[in-house]
Each structure stands twice: as C-alpha cells, then as structure tokens.
Amino acid sequence: MLKRLLFIVSLFFLLNVSAQDTAHNAHTSTPVVNSSITDQQIISGRKNSPEQMNKPYVILISADGFRADFTELYEAKKLQALSKAGVRGKFMIPSYPSVTFPNHYSIATGLYPAHHGLVDNSYIDVPTGAFYNMGNKKMVAEGKWYGGTPLWVLAEQQKMISASFYWVGSEADIQGIKPTYHYIYNEKIDIATRIKAVKEWLSLPEDKRPHFITFYFSDVDHDAHTYGPDDILVKKSVQFVDSSINALQESLASLNLPINYIFVSDHGMAKVDNVNTKPLPSSIDTAYFTVPWGDTQLHLYAKDKSKVESTYNALKKDTSVTVYTLDETPAYWHYKKADDKFNRLGDLIVVPHFPKVFNLSRSKASLGKHGFDNHMPEMRASFMAWGPAFKKGLTIDGFENVNIYPIVAHILGLAYDVKTIDGKFEVLKPILK
C-alpha cells in the first residue's frame, strides 16, 4: 500500500500548484519537460503542422483488467460521475484472446489480433520460427512484430504530435515511428509524477503540444490476478485508479483546453480453480509440437504436420478441453486460418473448460485469470468517454473494442483508409455530439 500513501502525499502537492504558476506554464515561456522523470524519450525535430494546432485533444486511458462491473461493484464514484457527464458503455467486448497485449494493440489499431499480428501474449512467428514473448523487453521494442497503424503513428504521419505514458507498442519503431514523447515501461514512477508529466506536455507551445496521449494503469490487473477479482485489495486498486483519473482531469482543467477523455480496459477478470490445474495433456507430444506458455489457451505448432490429425483426434476425447483446428474456431473470434495475416496461430488451439486453467510450470497459478472466450461476461471490459466531443448522460450497449479507433481518428480529424481496419465508425458515431 506504499504507492497509495505516496499518491496521497504527491497528489496534495500536485493539486495545490498556484494559479500563477499554471498560467505561466500554459501561456508564456516554453516549459521544459521535467528531466527528473526517468526514462522519458523525446523525438526531436517534430512539430504540429498549423492545421493540427487547432485540433482538439484526446487522452486514451487504460486500466488493465478493470472489468465492466467494477465501477459499481467497487464504488468508483468519480468515474461514475464523469461518465454521467459523458457516455458510458454497458460493457466493451475485448478481442480474442482476452489478454493484455493483443487487446491494447487492437484498441490502438482498430484491428483484430490475427489481423495486426499480436495473436497472443506469447506465440511463434511461423515463417521465421521466432518466438515472441511480452516479457522480453528487447523484443517488445522491435517494430517487426506490430502490424497495422496505431493511432500515435497515424497522428505523427499527419504531422500531429503524440505522447504515451505507456501503451503496448508505443516503445517500438512501428513503420519507423514512435510517439514524440513516450516512456519505456516501468512501475517506478508514481501517479502524481505521471500526471505532472501529462500537464507539462499539454502546457507546451502549440507547435510542440501533443494532441493524442495514451495513459496506462496496471494496478487492478496485478491485484485481481494475485488475489482474485473478489478481494478487498482489488476494490482498493479500483478506487486508486478512480481517484487518479479524477486528479488527472482536475489538474488539466486549468489549462482550458478542449480535452476529450476515453477510459477503457483491455479485458475483464474471472476467479478460476487455481488448485486443480491442468498439466499439458498427455496426448500432446512435445517431440512433435512446440507449445508456448499459456493458461487459458494453448497454441500447438506442429514440427511434424503428419501428427496434427492424430493429436486432434486424441484431444477430442478429452472432455476437460476443447480443441480447434483453425477452420473450427468461432467466427466471432476472428481467429481462423483466413484471418491469420502473419501466419502466427498454432495448427491447433486447445482451450480448458472454465474455471479450469492450464499450468505448464511448477509455480502456483494465480487466482484471477483472463484470456477466456471474449463473449464470456467475466471477460467484459470497461468503456467511458467525456469531454466536448461527446454527448452527455448517454448509456450504450456493448460493442467490440476495435470500434474505438475510428472514433478517435474522427475527433482528431485524422484521415485513415476504412478498408485497412476492422472497426466501423458507424458503431460509435451516436455517442458524438
């Protein structure tokens, strides 16, 4: 709980900055981005074009693992109030698989995972045999893994400055482009410092000021994994995120900028049976298949294609799992062979029956998990939006997360080819004024 104590102290200081200092930073001399903030990366030589200087602002905020019902369940009162002043989705449907890296990148690109290339948190690139793992810091910064055009790349291509206080893909050279201001992911930087950095970005002169910003919280996901989604510590994490978002928008209010806030999560969370976990099924022979780590699904990459059919037939007899060929996966997963643009899906997909999970290591499985079928209620993500672009007091039905991309592009006045994304502008068009 130390980080929350530090948050309270830092927040008191942050929200009591004098009005004179705020006015000075916003309207007179050029502020210098605080060099004491560790790991900030700045791409020099970029400016907003004159056309982009007049555009509104979008801050896209993600709270990892913030299930759709957590706002009411854990009394996130600030988010309840903010969403009443804007738009609230009953829930948002994550892309399949309902895990962190694929879904953050689906939100950023408007593409389903099999279309943008991050098909799971860990997978094999079949053409090269290379193994992708989200825990490999060097690898996640390599642009070759990321298809599509994320919103910060779209903005920078059209001479609009962007910034990222964390987001999947924001550290990578995607199409040779990173956000002008961004951070290498770490959990050392306290929330008040992060808010201060965003305020400094938005206090820069118009030609250097980012119009699209991403912002990320890991707290709810961490605690919900460790203790399960029903634990009191998850409530505290939810309320920490709630207070922090309120502090962010209150801190930025004094800048008098047309800022639009979009709050999302990547997926939900479910309590699983972490005692009676499943080992790798005996019918899967690792002499013939490579199997990256997984708990809510396994990709089976055949070393010997002649073994696929017999292994499939053996797994079909196992009543504790469902096995799919890539022609059998549910259509709403968008996870078929025809969808596999980068050839990164396994020859077979094996899914345990909830609440069971695979445990391929000797370590104890966590009590909270996600990654299950994306239409399962426990996997539902959150969506809220408020600001000058959005209607007020509107609640909408659930929708797929790929539909956020065209709405953000529209608000920022960024051009994109509708044929290159899966999201549809018409889905969320009714939430705009």
KACOR-V464057 format. One record per residue. OMEGA is omega in whole degrees, 0 to 359 (none if undefined). NEAR is the number of other ideal C-beta (glycine too) atoms within 10 Angstrom. D_CENTER is the distance of its C-alpha to the mean C-alpha in Angstrom with 2 decimals. Layout:
OMEGA|NEAR|D_CENTER ; OMEGA|NEAR|D_CENTER
This chain:
182|9|24.25 ; 183|7|25.26 ; 180|11|22.06 ; 175|16|22.61 ; 177|9|26.22 ; 179|14|25.31 ; 183|20|22.89 ; 180|10|25.82 ; 182|11|28.20 ; 182|18|25.98 ; 177|20|24.99 ; 179|10|28.69 ; 185|10|29.39 ; 186|19|26.54 ; 177|12|27.52 ; 173|7|31.18 ; 186|14|31.13 ; 179|8|34.24 ; 179|8|34.29 ; 179|8|36.39 ; 180|10|33.86 ; 180|16|31.10 ; 180|12|33.41 ; 181|13|34.44 ; 185|19|30.96 ; 194|16|30.01 ; 182|11|33.26 ; 188|8|35.40 ; 180|8|34.97 ; 178|9|32.00 ; 176|17|29.80 ; 177|8|28.85 ; 188|15|25.32 ; 182|11|25.96 ; 179|7|26.88 ; 178|7|26.72 ; 188|15|22.92 ; 168|11|22.23 ; 176|12|20.41 ; 177|17|19.89 ; 180|14|20.27 ; 176|12|22.08 ; 185|14|23.01 ; 173|5|26.53 ; 181|5|28.47 ; 176|18|25.97 ; 168|16|26.80 ; 172|23|25.83 ; 179|12|28.38 ; 180|10|30.72 ; 184|11|29.19 ; 181|20|25.66 ; 183|16|27.03 ; 184|11|27.81 ; 174|19|24.40 ; 184|15|22.34 ; 175|23|19.19 ; 171|26|15.59 ; 180|24|13.27 ; 187|23|9.68 ; 175|22|8.64 ; 170|28|5.87 ; 184|29|7.83 ; 175|24|6.71 ; 183|29|9.33 ; 185|32|10.81 ; 187|28|12.85 ; 183|23|14.39 ; 183|16|17.72 ; 183|27|16.96 ; 178|22|17.76 ; 184|11|21.32 ; 184|14|21.75 ; 167|21|21.13 ; 174|14|22.56 ; 191|26|19.85 ; 179|14|22.63 ; 178|19|21.25 ; 176|26|18.27 ; 181|14|20.90 ; 181|12|23.08 ; 181|21|20.61 ; 176|25|19.50 ; 176|15|23.21 ; 180|12|23.70 ; 186|22|21.24 ; 177|24|19.44 ; 171|22|18.02 ; 176|24|16.71 ; 173|14|18.35 ; 173|21|15.15 ; 182|25|12.43 ; 176|22|12.69 ; 172|30|9.87 ; 176|30|10.90 ; 0|27|13.11 ; 187|28|12.78 ; 179|28|10.64 ; 196|27|9.06 ; 187|23|6.07 ; 179|23|6.65 ; 186|29|7.85 ; 175|30|5.45 ; 182|26|2.62 ; 173|25|6.25 ; 176|29|7.80 ; 184|32|6.56 ; 185|30|7.76 ; 185|29|10.80 ; 183|31|11.94 ; 172|27|12.81 ; 184|24|12.92 ; 180|31|12.25 ; 178|28|16.02 ; 179|23|16.32 ; 171|27|13.91 ; 176|23|14.94 ; 189|31|12.17 ; 179|28|13.91 ; 175|29|12.99 ; 176|19|12.18 ; 181|17|15.87 ; 178|26|18.16 ; 171|21|21.22 ; 190|16|21.75 ; 181|16|25.00 ; 182|9|26.83 ; 185|9|26.73 ; 182|9|26.39 ; 183|14|23.77 ; 178|14|21.45 ; 178|22|17.74 ; 184|14|16.31 ; 179|17|13.06 ; 180|9|15.51 ; 186|12|17.60 ; 179|11|16.95 ; 183|6|19.31 ; 183|15|17.86 ; 179|20|14.20 ; 179|16|15.95 ; 185|15|17.92 ; 185|16|17.27 ; 182|15|19.07 ; 193|22|16.24 ; 174|22|14.13 ; 180|20|15.59 ; 179|25|15.22 ; 180|24|15.12 ; 188|31|11.89 ; 180|27|12.64 ; 176|28|13.76 ; 177|25|16.05 ; 180|25|17.34 ; 183|28|18.19 ; 178|22|19.88 ; 181|14|21.79 ; 175|18|23.27 ; 171|14|24.17 ; 182|25|21.69 ; 177|27|20.43 ; 179|28|16.73 ; 181|28|15.25 ; 166|28|12.19 ; 179|25|12.14 ; 168|22|9.42 ; 178|24|6.45 ; 179|26|6.52 ; 186|26|9.80 ; 178|27|11.03 ; 187|22|13.77 ; 173|19|15.11 ; 179|13|17.95 ; 188|23|16.61 ; 178|15|19.80 ; 187|8|21.18 ; 168|20|19.01 ; 173|21|16.72 ; 181|29|16.01 ; 176|25|19.38 ; 179|24|18.24 ; 182|23|15.55 ; 169|22|15.37 ; 189|13|15.45 ; 171|18|13.17 ; 182|10|15.43 ; 182|10|15.92 ; 189|7|19.36 ; 183|16|18.82 ; 188|17|19.58 ; 180|23|18.00 ; 178|21|21.14 ; 178|17|21.06 ; 179|20|17.53 ; 179|25|18.71 ; 179|19|21.87 ; 179|21|20.21 ; 179|20|18.44 ; 177|20|21.86 ; 177|16|23.59 ; 185|22|21.48 ; 174|22|22.36 ; 178|20|25.94 ; 174|20|26.51 ; 188|13|29.05 ; 183|13|27.96 ; 181|13|28.04 ; 188|17|25.64 ; 180|20|23.30 ; 177|27|19.67 ; 176|27|19.00 ; 183|25|15.25 ; 171|25|13.21 ; 186|28|9.62 ; 191|23|9.55 ; 173|20|7.74 ; 177|23|9.52 ; 195|17|10.00 ; 184|23|13.25 ; 180|29|12.99 ; 181|23|11.45 ; 184|18|14.17 ; 180|23|16.91 ; 174|30|16.23 ; 189|19|16.34 ; 189|13|19.43 ; 185|17|21.38 ; 186|19|20.18 ; 183|24|18.61 ; 188|13|22.11 ; 180|16|22.92 ; 179|10|23.96 ; 175|16|21.72 ; 175|28|18.64 ; 180|17|20.41 ; 178|16|20.87 ; 177|26|17.23 ; 181|25|16.39 ; 173|19|19.25 ; 177|21|18.24 ; 180|28|14.95 ; 180|23|17.20 ; 183|19|19.80 ; 179|22|17.61 ; 176|24|16.14 ; 178|17|19.75 ; 178|19|21.00 ; 184|21|18.74 ; 175|17|20.00 ; 178|14|23.50 ; 184|20|23.61 ; 183|20|22.71 ; 183|11|25.09 ; 180|16|28.06 ; 178|17|27.00 ; 178|9|27.77 ; 178|15|25.18 ; 185|14|23.79 ; 175|22|20.23 ; 181|21|17.89 ; 173|24|15.06 ; 180|24|12.17 ; 182|25|10.55 ; 163|22|7.87 ; 183|31|6.37 ; 184|29|4.75 ; 175|32|8.42 ; 183|28|11.71 ; 180|28|14.22 ; 174|24|17.83 ; 184|16|20.89 ; 174|24|22.39 ; 183|15|25.75 ; 178|18|25.21 ; 181|8|28.98 ; 183|11|30.07 ; 184|17|27.46 ; 172|20|28.13 ; 174|9|29.15 ; 180|16|28.91 ; 184|19|31.23 ; 180|8|34.66 ; 178|17|34.85 ; 181|18|32.23 ; 182|14|34.29 ; 171|10|32.33 ; 183|7|35.32 ; 181|17|34.23 ; 168|21|30.43 ; 184|14|27.63 ; 175|19|25.05 ; 180|18|21.85 ; 174|14|20.66 ; 176|24|19.06 ; 179|24|19.53 ; 169|22|18.54 ; 176|24|19.53 ; 169|25|21.57 ; 176|23|21.99 ; 180|23|25.68 ; 186|19|26.59 ; 169|16|30.34 ; 180|12|32.56 ; 185|11|35.40 ; 181|9|34.69 ; 182|8|37.92 ; 185|17|36.39 ; 186|16|33.59 ; 182|11|35.83 ; 178|12|37.59 ; 176|22|34.44 ; 182|18|32.93 ; 178|11|36.17 ; 180|15|36.25 ; 178|18|32.72 ; 181|12|33.68 ; 180|9|36.27 ; 185|16|33.82 ; 181|7|33.29 ; 180|9|30.43 ; 169|19|28.02 ; 179|17|27.31 ; 180|22|27.56 ; 158|19|26.62 ; 182|15|27.73 ; 174|17|25.39 ; 185|8|27.70 ; 183|13|27.35 ; 181|20|23.68 ; 183|13|22.99 ; 183|8|22.77 ; 173|13|19.76 ; 186|19|17.73 ; 190|22|18.45 ; 180|24|19.03 ; 179|17|22.68 ; 180|14|24.64 ; 179|9|24.88 ; 191|18|21.09 ; 187|19|20.86 ; 186|17|21.00 ; 180|18|20.77 ; 183|14|22.75 ; 178|22|20.32 ; 177|24|20.70 ; 176|26|23.31 ; 175|19|26.72 ; 175|23|26.28 ; 182|22|23.39 ; 185|25|24.42 ; 176|20|22.83 ; 179|24|24.35 ; 179|13|25.44 ; 10|15|23.57 ; 179|14|24.06 ; 175|18|25.04 ; 173|23|22.81 ; 173|22|23.81 ; 185|17|24.66 ; 179|16|25.62 ; 179|11|26.31 ; 181|5|28.81 ; 180|7|26.45 ; 180|10|25.99 ; 178|20|23.00 ; 185|16|20.74 ; 179|20|21.45 ; 180|27|17.98 ; 169|26|16.09 ; 184|30|13.56 ; 180|23|13.55 ; 178|26|16.46 ; 188|18|17.37 ; 176|25|14.72 ; 177|15|17.59 ; 185|14|18.51 ; 182|11|18.51 ; 180|22|17.06 ; 185|27|13.81 ; 181|24|13.39 ; 182|29|10.41 ; 172|28|11.24 ; 172|27|11.95 ; 178|24|14.35 ; 178|29|15.66 ; 183|23|18.76 ; 188|21|20.80 ; 181|13|23.62 ; 191|24|22.05 ; 173|22|21.44 ; 182|14|24.07 ; 175|11|24.90 ; 183|10|25.23 ; 173|15|23.69 ; 182|10|22.07 ; 178|18|20.85 ; 179|7|20.43 ; 181|14|17.37 ; 181|19|15.79 ; 186|20|13.40 ; 179|26|9.95 ; 183|26|11.38 ; 177|22|13.71 ; 184|24|11.72 ; 183|27|12.41 ; 178|22|16.19 ; 178|24|16.33 ; 180|24|14.81 ; 180|24|17.11 ; 181|15|19.95 ; 182|23|19.72 ; 180|22|19.78 ; 181|14|22.48 ; 180|19|20.91 ; 175|8|22.53 ; 179|19|20.87 ; 183|7|22.46 ; 181|11|21.68 ; 185|5|22.80 ; 179|12|20.05 ; 177|22|17.09 ; 180|20|16.75 ; 181|26|15.73 ; 180|17|18.83 ; 185|17|19.66 ; 184|9|22.18 ; 183|16|19.79 ; 178|23|18.59 ; 181|12|21.62 ; 180|10|23.43 ; 182|19|21.17 ; 176|15|22.38 ; none|8|25.71
